[in-house]
Amino acid sequence: MLTFSRDYCYTSVMYIAILGRQPALGMAELERLFGDVTWFSDQSAVINVDSFSIEQLGGTLKAGRIVAELSNADWRRASMKLVQAYTQAWSGTEGKVTLGISAYGFNVSPREVQKTGIILKQKLKANGVSLRMIPNQDNELSTATSHHNKLGLSDNKVELLVVRSKNGKVIIAESNGAQNITALARRDQERPKRDAFVGMLPPKLAQIMINLTGKHSDGDRILDPFCGTGVIPQESLLLGYDAYGTDLADKMIDYTNANLQWLKDTHHVHGSWTVDQGDAMDAIWNSPIDAVACESYLGQPFSAPPSSSKLIEVRGNCNHIISQFLRNMLGQINVGTPLCVAVPAWRDGNGDFTHLPLIDQLEQLGYARVPFKNVRNSELLYYREDQIVARELLVLEKI
Ligand SMILES: C[S@@+](CC[C@H](N)C(=O)[O-])C[C@H]1O[C@@H](n2cnc3c(N)ncnc32)[C@H](O)[C@@H]1O
C-alpha cells in the first residue's frame, strides 16, 4: 500500500467508485447500501465506509481506496506527485509490479497518461524495481482490461484511479478490483433458458434492483412475482439471499427452475429457492417475504415509437396489471417491506417519456417512494439509446 509523503492531505478510510453508463443508478445503489455517499464527479462517488467490495454491485465499474487528495490540480501536478510518491513507496519491492493508470476528468491525451507510467518505470528501474505498464488506448483502462489483468486483486497488480472533479479537486485511489464482466456475461449468456420476448434483464441491472431494496441478512427471502426466466432469483441467490419466484406462464416456471438448477451446478450458491405459477394480480404468496424485486409486465416490445392510440392501449393495460399487483401485494407484506419494481416508460422520438399513471397514485396504493439525497426519482430509468421501452425503477416501501 502506498504511503504518501506529508504534503498530501491524508484521508480517513474512504473509497471512490467509478460508476457505470447510467451513473444515477449506480449512485442510488451505493446510497441505499452504504448511506454516507456523495458525488465526486459526474461519473464517480465517494463512499465513507471501512471496507468496500465491488463484487456485489451492479452499478459500479471500478472502485478503489482513496490514498490521497489534491486540491486544484491538473494532470501535470497529479502526475508529478504520483511519480514521486510511488518511486518512494515501491523502492525495494521484490518481484515485478504490474501497473495500470486510469485518468478520469482530465483534459489530457492517453499518451500523457502513459508517459507518467514510463517515467515511474524508469525511476523504479534505477532503484532495481521492475515495472510492467498496461498500455492505455484511452485515458482510462476499460473495465475489461482491468478485469482481465486482475488489477487491484493482489499487492503487485495495481491500478491507480486518478479522478478530477469539475472544481479541480483530484483523488488518487488504488483500485481494489473492477466489475467481473466475464462472470456477468456468463450468467447472462450461458444459462440454458433464455427468451427474447419476455426480455433480457441484464444481471447487473438485477443486482442494482435487489440492492435498491437495501441490505438484508443472509438467508432473507426476495420475492419476484414476475420472474420470467429468473434473472432476479438468480442474482438474489448469488447475493446470499433465498429466492422466491412466481409467474403467470407455466413455461417461465420451467425456465426459472432450469436456470436456477444450472446456477447451483455451476456456481457457489447456498440459498434455497421456490418457484410457483401465479397471477401477480391475485396470487397468494407464502411468508416470509423480506423484500420484493421485480421487472413487472412491460407490455409488448417496440422497435419504433408506437402510435398514440397504441400507446394509450398498452399503457392502460400495463397500468392495470401493475396497480392490481401492488394492491394484491399490500395485504401480504409487513409495513416497511422494501420493493424495487421496474415498470415501463415509453420514449418518443424526442427522448421524452410517457410514464404510467400509477406513479402519481402510489400513496393511495399504500406505498411511499424511498427518498435519495443524491439522485432524483426521475433519474432512475434504465434504457439503451435504441430502446423505446425503458425500465423505470420504483423504489418503494409499504406504508
Ligand atoms: C418483463 S418479463 C420479466 C422477465 C424477467 N425479469 C426475466 O428475468 O426473464 C415479465 C414477466 O411477467 C409475466 N407476467 C405477465 N403478466 C403477469 C401477471 N399478471 N402475473 C404474473 N406474471 C405475469 C410474463 O410471463 C413475463 O415472464
The ligand as an SDF file (V2000), in Angstrom:
LIG
                    3D

 27 29  0  0  0  0  0  0  0  0999 V2000
  -40.5540   -8.3930  -18.4080 C   0  0  0  0  0  0  0  0  0  0  0  0
  -40.8430  -10.0590  -18.0920 S   0  0  0  0  0  0  0  0  0  0  0  0
  -39.7720  -10.3860  -16.7570 C   0  0  0  0  0  0  0  0  0  0  0  0
  -38.5080  -11.0360  -17.2410 C   0  0  0  0  0  0  0  0  0  0  0  0
  -37.6300  -11.4950  -16.1270 C   0  0  0  0  0  0  0  0  0  0  0  0
  -37.0790  -10.4010  -15.3760 N   0  0  0  0  0  0  0  0  0  0  0  0
  -36.5330  -12.4320  -16.5880 C   0  0  0  0  0  0  0  0  0  0  0  0
  -35.5180  -12.4970  -15.9150 O   0  0  0  0  0  0  0  0  0  0  0  0
  -36.6820  -13.1150  -17.5830 O   0  0  0  0  0  0  0  0  0  0  0  0
  -42.4220  -10.0530  -17.3940 C   0  0  0  0  0  0  0  0  0  0  0  0
  -42.9450  -11.4040  -16.9670 C   0  0  0  0  0  0  0  0  0  0  0  0
  -44.2030  -11.1870  -16.3560 O   0  0  0  0  0  0  0  0  0  0  0  0
  -45.0270  -12.2810  -16.6410 C   0  0  0  0  0  0  0  0  0  0  0  0
  -46.4100  -11.8240  -16.4300 N   0  0  0  0  0  0  0  0  0  0  0  0
  -47.1980  -11.0810  -17.2160 C   0  0  0  0  0  0  0  0  0  0  0  0
  -48.3800  -10.8310  -16.5990 N   0  0  0  0  0  0  0  0  0  0  0  0
  -48.3180  -11.4190  -15.3910 C   0  0  0  0  0  0  0  0  0  0  0  0
  -49.1920  -11.4970  -14.2810 C   0  0  0  0  0  0  0  0  0  0  0  0
  -50.3950  -10.9410  -14.3130 N   0  0  0  0  0  0  0  0  0  0  0  0
  -48.7700  -12.1790  -13.1850 N   0  0  0  0  0  0  0  0  0  0  0  0
  -47.5740  -12.7550  -13.1450 C   0  0  0  0  0  0  0  0  0  0  0  0
  -46.7020  -12.7210  -14.1720 N   0  0  0  0  0  0  0  0  0  0  0  0
  -47.0620  -12.0490  -15.2660 C   0  0  0  0  0  0  0  0  0  0  0  0
  -44.6640  -12.7060  -18.0290 C   0  0  0  0  0  0  0  0  0  0  0  0
  -44.9640  -14.0800  -18.2360 O   0  0  0  0  0  0  0  0  0  0  0  0
  -43.1550  -12.4200  -18.0630 C   0  0  0  0  0  0  0  0  0  0  0  0
  -42.4360  -13.5870  -17.7520 O   0  0  0  0  0  0  0  0  0  0  0  0
  1  2  1  0
  2  3  1  0
  2 10  1  0
  3  4  1  0
  4  5  1  0
  5  6  1  0
  5  7  1  0
  7  8  2  0
  7  9  1  0
 10 11  1  0
 11 12  1  0
 11 26  1  0
 12 13  1  0
 13 14  1  0
 13 24  1  0
 14 15  1  0
 14 23  1  0
 15 16  2  0
 16 17  1  0
 17 18  1  0
 17 23  2  0
 18 19  1  0
 18 20  2  0
 20 21  1  0
 21 22  2  0
 22 23  1  0
 24 25  1  0
 24 26  1  0
 26 27  1  0
M  CHG  2   2   1   9  -1
M  END
$$$$
